[in-house]
Amino acid sequence: MEVEAGPSLPAVISRPSSQTGVMASASNSPSVTVQLHPLVVLNISEHWTRIRAQEGAPRQVLGALIGQQKGRNVEIMNSFELVFDMVDGLIVINTDYYAMKEEQFKQVFEHMDLIGWYTTGGAPCAADIGVHKQICKLSESALLLKLNPHAGCSELPITVLESTIDVVGGEAQTLLLETGYTLATEEAERIGVDHVARVTTAAAADKSVVAEALVPHHGALKMLRSRVGIIVRYLAAMQAGEVPVNYDILREAYSLSHRLPVLQSPQFAQDLFTQMNDVTLMTYLGALTKGCGTTLRYVNRFNTLHDKQGVGRRMRGMFF
């Protein structure tokens, strides 16, 4: 997916010296409470990083935010990219592309609606107001989410703004009002985000969830190995006459050694292979079911295309 951006578009919009006509008065209070899913933050970050790698320089990116709104509670759950053009230095959203994407995501996320739009940059400016007015034609109560990829802070460099109408100089103008947000995650998102957040170099100390879960098992195995090594060294020293013979320790070592054949019994091997066969069978059944589903979808689409072509030929035969 390509995103068109003019060469003169800056990567970070600098804060104007005066925010008159852009930001609403601090006395206004937000009208909604926003819940933001980490998936949206990852999508925006990936979008900006990919465009920067493709263009060779930082570029501003735009996209749509989708989610749910129940009363005053807004939940931003997902996002997708938007195509825009530069006309006389102004950003113009491609509404035809948005209509196509809306039709597509409605087929999968029928319970989600357009919540607003996102972009990258610093403080809001007049250009954001122009784009926001275009989005408001698609969604009346649209929100603006700005991510500053160059912000040097420990917190998320994200600002969520809503639009409000205020009278400035005797004229009604559209202004932006900053509103707070909270992070809301689902179980699948927590697992995915945790793995993404812990992807580091081999020298890094962070570990994934699986590695952390295996740490106690690794420690237990190391402890068992060290204890077995102590017993072996003690028996070797006793055999060499370096330490006196202790029959109590010998009886305990003898009983421990006779527990090992339990893992080599025919019953253990049979149970192990039975479990392996069950797991493999479930894997094969899953792959077979997926293949059957793909084949069924292919047949249905082929029949639909064949029927359309047949109807077209019959219609042409009626008129010619």
FIKE-10127 format. One record per residue (C-alpha): x, y, z; residue number from 1; residue in one letter. Coordinates in nm, 2 decimals, padded with zeros to 4 digits, m for minus. Example, Ala and Ser with C-alpha at 12.3 -4.5 7.8 and 13.67 -1.06 7.14 Angstrom:
// FIKE-10127
[[01.23 m00.45 00.78] 1 "a"] [[01.37 m00.11 00.71] 2 "s"] 
// end
This chain:
// FIKE-10127
[[00.00 00.00 00.00] 1 "m"] [[00.15 00.33 m00.11] 2 "e"] [[00.09 00.65 00.07] 3 "v"] [[00.14 00.96 m00.13] 4 "e"] [[00.32 01.25 00.04] 5 "a"] [[00.47 01.56 m00.11] 6 "g"] [[00.84 01.61 m00.09] 7 "p"] [[00.80 01.93 00.09] 8 "s"] [[00.59 01.78 00.37] 9 "l"] [[00.79 01.79 00.70] 10 "p"] [[00.82 01.49 00.91] 11 "a"] [[00.74 01.68 01.23] 12 "v"] [[00.51 01.98 01.23] 13 "i"] [[00.67 02.24 01.45] 14 "s"] [[00.46 02.41 01.72] 15 "r"] [[00.36 02.76 01.60] 16 "p"] [[00.45 03.05 01.82] 17 "s"] [[00.08 03.11 01.88] 18 "s"] [[m00.19 02.85 01.89] 19 "q"] [[m00.47 03.09 01.84] 20 "t"] [[m00.72 02.94 01.60] 21 "g"] [[m00.59 02.58 01.67] 22 "v"] [[m00.63 02.49 02.03] 23 "m"] [[m00.94 02.55 02.24] 24 "a"] [[m00.92 02.73 02.57] 25 "s"] [[m00.80 02.53 02.87] 26 "a"] [[m01.12 02.61 03.05] 27 "s"] [[m01.31 02.37 02.82] 28 "n"] [[m01.35 02.02 02.95] 29 "s"] [[m01.34 01.71 02.73] 30 "p"] [[m01.67 01.56 02.63] 31 "s"] [[m01.56 01.20 02.59] 32 "v"] [[m01.34 00.94 02.76] 33 "t"] [[m01.10 00.75 02.53] 34 "v"] [[m00.97 00.40 02.56] 35 "q"] [[m00.68 00.32 02.33] 36 "l"] [[m00.57 m00.03 02.23] 37 "h"] [[m00.19 m00.09 02.19] 38 "p"] [[m00.26 m00.24 01.85] 39 "l"] [[m00.33 00.11 01.72] 40 "v"] [[00.00 00.24 01.85] 41 "v"] [[00.19 m00.05 01.69] 42 "l"] [[00.01 00.02 01.36] 43 "n"] [[00.10 00.39 01.35] 44 "i"] [[00.46 00.32 01.45] 45 "s"] [[00.49 00.05 01.18] 46 "e"] [[00.33 00.28 00.92] 47 "h"] [[00.57 00.57 00.99] 48 "w"] [[00.88 00.34 01.01] 49 "t"] [[00.79 00.17 00.68] 50 "r"] [[00.73 00.50 00.49] 51 "i"] [[01.06 00.63 00.63] 52 "r"] [[01.24 00.33 00.50] 53 "a"] [[01.08 00.34 00.16] 54 "q"] [[01.12 00.72 00.11] 55 "e"] [[01.46 00.74 00.27] 56 "g"] [[01.35 01.03 00.49] 57 "a"] [[01.08 01.09 00.76] 58 "p"] [[00.74 01.16 00.62] 59 "r"] [[00.41 01.25 00.77] 60 "q"] [[00.16 00.96 00.76] 61 "v"] [[m00.22 00.96 00.79] 62 "l"] [[m00.47 00.69 00.87] 63 "g"] [[m00.82 00.62 01.00] 64 "a"] [[m00.91 00.51 01.35] 65 "l"] [[m01.19 00.26 01.40] 66 "i"] [[m01.36 00.14 01.71] 67 "g"] [[m01.67 00.17 01.91] 68 "q"] [[m01.85 00.46 02.08] 69 "q"] [[m02.11 00.40 02.35] 70 "k"] [[m02.23 00.73 02.49] 71 "g"] [[m01.93 00.93 02.61] 72 "r"] [[m01.70 00.63 02.61] 73 "n"] [[m01.49 00.59 02.29] 74 "v"] [[m01.28 00.28 02.24] 75 "e"] [[m01.01 00.30 01.96] 76 "i"] [[m00.95 m00.06 01.87] 77 "m"] [[m00.78 m00.07 01.52] 78 "n"] [[m00.66 00.15 01.24] 79 "s"] [[m00.58 00.15 00.87] 80 "f"] [[m00.39 00.37 00.64] 81 "e"] [[m00.53 00.65 00.42] 82 "l"] [[m00.42 00.77 00.08] 83 "v"] [[m00.40 01.14 00.04] 84 "f"] [[m00.28 01.39 m00.23] 85 "d"] [[m00.10 01.72 m00.19] 86 "m"] [[m00.30 02.00 m00.37] 87 "v"] [[m00.14 02.35 m00.35] 88 "d"] [[00.05 02.24 m00.03] 89 "g"] [[m00.27 02.11 00.14] 90 "l"] [[m00.36 01.76 00.23] 91 "i"] [[m00.67 01.62 00.05] 92 "v"] [[m00.80 01.28 00.16] 93 "i"] [[m00.88 01.03 m00.11] 94 "n"] [[m01.25 00.96 m00.02] 95 "t"] [[m01.28 00.68 m00.28] 96 "d"] [[m01.01 00.49 m00.12] 97 "y"] [[m01.16 00.53 00.22] 98 "y"] [[m01.50 00.41 00.09] 99 "a"] [[m01.34 00.10 m00.04] 100 "m"] [[m01.15 00.03 00.29] 101 "k"] [[m01.47 00.10 00.49] 102 "e"] [[m01.66 m00.16 00.29] 103 "e"] [[m01.38 m00.41 00.35] 104 "q"] [[m01.34 m00.36 00.72] 105 "f"] [[m01.72 m00.36 00.77] 106 "k"] [[m01.72 m00.72 00.63] 107 "q"] [[m01.48 m00.83 00.91] 108 "v"] [[m01.55 m00.58 01.19] 109 "f"] [[m01.91 m00.50 01.14] 110 "e"] [[m01.94 m00.37 01.50] 111 "h"] [[m01.67 m00.10 01.44] 112 "m"] [[m01.72 00.25 01.30] 113 "d"] [[m01.49 00.53 01.20] 114 "l"] [[m01.38 00.71 01.52] 115 "i"] [[m01.13 00.96 01.38] 116 "g"] [[m00.79 00.98 01.22] 117 "w"] [[m00.43 00.97 01.31] 118 "y"] [[m00.11 01.14 01.20] 119 "t"] [[00.25 01.20 01.30] 120 "t"] [[00.40 01.52 01.41] 121 "g"] [[00.44 01.76 01.70] 122 "g"] [[00.19 02.01 01.82] 123 "a"] [[m00.13 02.06 01.63] 124 "p"] [[m00.13 02.33 01.36] 125 "c"] [[m00.37 02.48 01.10] 126 "a"] [[m00.30 02.20 00.85] 127 "a"] [[m00.44 01.95 01.10] 128 "d"] [[m00.76 02.16 01.13] 129 "i"] [[m00.80 02.13 00.75] 130 "g"] [[m00.77 01.76 00.75] 131 "v"] [[m00.99 01.72 01.05] 132 "h"] [[m01.27 01.90 00.88] 133 "k"] [[m01.25 01.65 00.59] 134 "q"] [[m01.27 01.36 00.84] 135 "i"] [[m01.56 01.52 01.02] 136 "c"] [[m01.76 01.49 00.69] 137 "k"] [[m01.72 01.12 00.73] 138 "l"] [[m01.77 01.11 01.11] 139 "s"] [[m01.92 01.41 01.29] 140 "e"] [[m01.75 01.35 01.63] 141 "s"] [[m01.41 01.25 01.49] 142 "a"] [[m01.10 01.23 01.71] 143 "l"] [[m00.74 01.32 01.62] 144 "l"] [[m00.45 01.11 01.75] 145 "l"] [[m00.10 01.25 01.70] 146 "k"] [[00.21 01.05 01.75] 147 "l"] [[00.54 01.23 01.77] 148 "n"] [[00.81 00.98 01.66] 149 "p"] [[01.09 01.22 01.76] 150 "h"] [[00.97 01.29 02.12] 151 "a"] [[01.24 01.21 02.37] 152 "g"] [[01.03 01.11 02.67] 153 "c"] [[00.97 00.79 02.87] 154 "s"] [[00.59 00.80 02.82] 155 "e"] [[00.39 00.73 02.50] 156 "l"] [[00.44 01.04 02.27] 157 "p"] [[00.07 01.03 02.19] 158 "i"] [[m00.19 01.31 02.21] 159 "t"] [[m00.56 01.26 02.16] 160 "v"] [[m00.77 01.56 02.06] 161 "l"] [[m01.13 01.62 01.99] 162 "e"] [[m01.29 01.91 01.80] 163 "s"] [[m01.50 02.18 01.94] 164 "t"] [[m01.67 02.49 01.80] 165 "i"] [[m01.58 02.82 01.97] 166 "d"] [[m01.63 03.18 01.88] 167 "v"] [[m01.30 03.36 01.80] 168 "v"] [[m01.32 03.72 01.69] 169 "g"] [[m01.69 03.70 01.65] 170 "g"] [[m01.67 03.40 01.42] 171 "e"] [[m01.73 03.03 01.49] 172 "a"] [[m01.42 02.83 01.43] 173 "q"] [[m01.32 02.46 01.47] 174 "t"] [[m01.07 02.42 01.75] 175 "l"] [[m00.89 02.12 01.90] 176 "l"] [[m00.92 02.02 02.26] 177 "l"] [[m00.68 01.78 02.42] 178 "e"] [[m00.84 01.49 02.60] 179 "t"] [[m00.68 01.22 02.81] 180 "g"] [[m00.68 00.85 02.73] 181 "y"] [[m00.63 00.51 02.90] 182 "t"] [[m00.48 00.19 02.76] 183 "l"] [[m00.72 m00.10 02.72] 184 "a"] [[m00.60 m00.44 02.60] 185 "t"] [[m00.74 m00.78 02.53] 186 "e"] [[m00.57 m01.11 02.61] 187 "e"] [[m00.45 m01.17 02.26] 188 "a"] [[m00.32 m00.81 02.24] 189 "e"] [[m00.13 m00.85 02.57] 190 "r"] [[00.05 m01.16 02.44] 191 "i"] [[00.14 m01.00 02.11] 192 "g"] [[00.24 m00.67 02.25] 193 "v"] [[00.46 m00.83 02.52] 194 "d"] [[00.65 m01.03 02.26] 195 "h"] [[00.69 m00.73 02.03] 196 "v"] [[00.81 m00.52 02.33] 197 "a"] [[01.07 m00.78 02.43] 198 "r"] [[01.23 m00.83 02.09] 199 "v"] [[01.58 m00.71 02.15] 200 "t"] [[01.94 m00.81 02.06] 201 "t"] [[02.09 m01.13 02.20] 202 "a"] [[02.29 m00.92 02.45] 203 "a"] [[01.98 m00.77 02.60] 204 "a"] [[01.86 m00.90 02.93] 205 "a"] [[01.48 m00.90 02.85] 206 "d"] [[01.32 m01.23 02.78] 207 "k"] [[00.99 m01.33 02.63] 208 "s"] [[00.70 m01.47 02.82] 209 "v"] [[00.79 m01.83 02.72] 210 "v"] [[01.15 m01.78 02.84] 211 "a"] [[01.03 m01.64 03.17] 212 "e"] [[00.80 m01.94 03.22] 213 "a"] [[01.09 m02.18 03.15] 214 "l"] [[01.33 m02.01 03.40] 215 "v"] [[01.20 m02.20 03.70] 216 "p"] [[01.23 m02.53 03.51] 217 "h"] [[01.58 m02.44 03.40] 218 "h"] [[01.68 m02.36 03.76] 219 "g"] [[01.53 m02.69 03.88] 220 "a"] [[01.73 m02.89 03.62] 221 "l"] [[02.05 m02.71 03.71] 222 "k"] [[01.99 m02.78 04.08] 223 "m"] [[01.92 m03.15 04.00] 224 "l"] [[02.24 m03.17 03.79] 225 "r"] [[02.45 m03.02 04.06] 226 "s"] [[02.31 m03.25 04.33] 227 "r"] [[02.37 m03.56 04.11] 228 "v"] [[02.73 m03.43 04.05] 229 "g"] [[02.78 m03.41 04.43] 230 "i"] [[02.66 m03.77 04.48] 231 "i"] [[02.89 m03.90 04.19] 232 "v"] [[03.19 m03.72 04.33] 233 "r"] [[03.12 m03.84 04.68] 234 "y"] [[03.10 m04.20 04.56] 235 "l"] [[03.42 m04.17 04.36] 236 "a"] [[03.60 m04.03 04.66] 237 "a"] [[03.46 m04.31 04.88] 238 "m"] [[03.58 m04.57 04.63] 239 "q"] [[03.92 m04.41 04.62] 240 "a"] [[03.94 m04.41 05.00] 241 "g"] [[03.95 m04.04 05.04] 242 "e"] [[03.64 m04.03 05.26] 243 "v"] [[03.51 m04.29 05.51] 244 "p"] [[03.23 m04.53 05.41] 245 "v"] [[02.88 m04.42 05.51] 246 "n"] [[02.62 m04.69 05.46] 247 "y"] [[02.33 m04.46 05.52] 248 "d"] [[02.44 m04.24 05.23] 249 "i"] [[02.50 m04.54 05.01] 250 "l"] [[02.15 m04.68 05.07] 251 "r"] [[01.99 m04.34 04.98] 252 "e"] [[02.21 m04.32 04.67] 253 "a"] [[02.11 m04.68 04.58] 254 "y"] [[01.74 m04.60 04.61] 255 "s"] [[01.77 m04.29 04.40] 256 "l"] [[01.95 m04.47 04.12] 257 "s"] [[01.67 m04.73 04.11] 258 "h"] [[01.41 m04.46 04.04] 259 "r"] [[01.56 m04.39 03.70] 260 "l"] [[01.44 m04.71 03.53] 261 "p"] [[01.08 m04.58 03.57] 262 "v"] [[01.14 m04.36 03.27] 263 "l"] [[01.26 m04.65 03.07] 264 "q"] [[00.97 m04.89 03.13] 265 "s"] [[00.75 m05.01 02.84] 266 "p"] [[00.44 m04.85 02.99] 267 "q"] [[00.61 m04.51 03.00] 268 "f"] [[00.72 m04.54 02.64] 269 "a"] [[00.37 m04.65 02.53] 270 "q"] [[00.21 m04.36 02.71] 271 "d"] [[00.46 m04.11 02.56] 272 "l"] [[00.41 m04.23 02.21] 273 "f"] [[00.03 m04.23 02.25] 274 "t"] [[00.03 m03.87 02.36] 275 "q"] [[00.26 m03.78 02.07] 276 "m"] [[00.03 m03.95 01.82] 277 "n"] [[m00.27 m03.77 01.96] 278 "d"] [[m00.10 m03.43 01.93] 279 "v"] [[00.02 m03.50 01.58] 280 "t"] [[m00.33 m03.62 01.48] 281 "l"] [[m00.49 m03.30 01.61] 282 "m"] [[m00.23 m03.10 01.41] 283 "t"] [[m00.31 m03.30 01.09] 284 "y"] [[m00.68 m03.26 01.15] 285 "l"] [[m00.64 m02.88 01.18] 286 "g"] [[m00.44 m02.86 00.86] 287 "a"] [[m00.69 m03.08 00.68] 288 "l"] [[m00.98 m02.87 00.80] 289 "t"] [[m00.80 m02.55 00.69] 290 "k"] [[m00.73 m02.70 00.35] 291 "g"] [[m01.09 m02.81 00.31] 292 "c"] [[m01.21 m02.46 00.40] 293 "g"] [[m00.97 m02.30 00.14] 294 "t"] [[m01.09 m02.55 m00.13] 295 "t"] [[m01.46 m02.47 m00.05] 296 "l"] [[m01.40 m02.10 m00.08] 297 "r"] [[m01.22 m02.15 m00.41] 298 "y"] [[m01.51 m02.36 m00.55] 299 "v"] [[m01.77 m02.11 m00.44] 300 "n"] [[m01.58 m01.82 m00.60] 301 "r"] [[m01.52 m02.02 m00.92] 302 "f"] [[m01.89 m02.11 m00.94] 303 "n"] [[m01.99 m01.75 m00.88] 304 "t"] [[m01.76 m01.63 m01.15] 305 "l"] [[m01.87 m01.90 m01.39] 306 "h"] [[m02.24 m01.81 m01.33] 307 "d"] [[m02.17 m01.44 m01.40] 308 "k"] [[m01.99 m01.52 m01.72] 309 "q"] [[m02.27 m01.76 m01.83] 310 "g"] [[m02.54 m01.49 m01.77] 311 "v"] [[m02.34 m01.24 m01.97] 312 "g"] [[m02.31 m01.47 m02.26] 313 "r"] [[m02.68 m01.55 m02.25] 314 "r"] [[m02.77 m01.18 m02.23] 315 "m"] [[m02.55 m01.10 m02.53] 316 "r"] [[m02.72 m01.39 m02.73] 317 "g"] [[m03.06 m01.24 m02.67] 318 "m"] [[m02.97 m00.90 m02.82] 319 "f"] [[m02.74 m01.00 m03.10] 320 "f"] 
// end
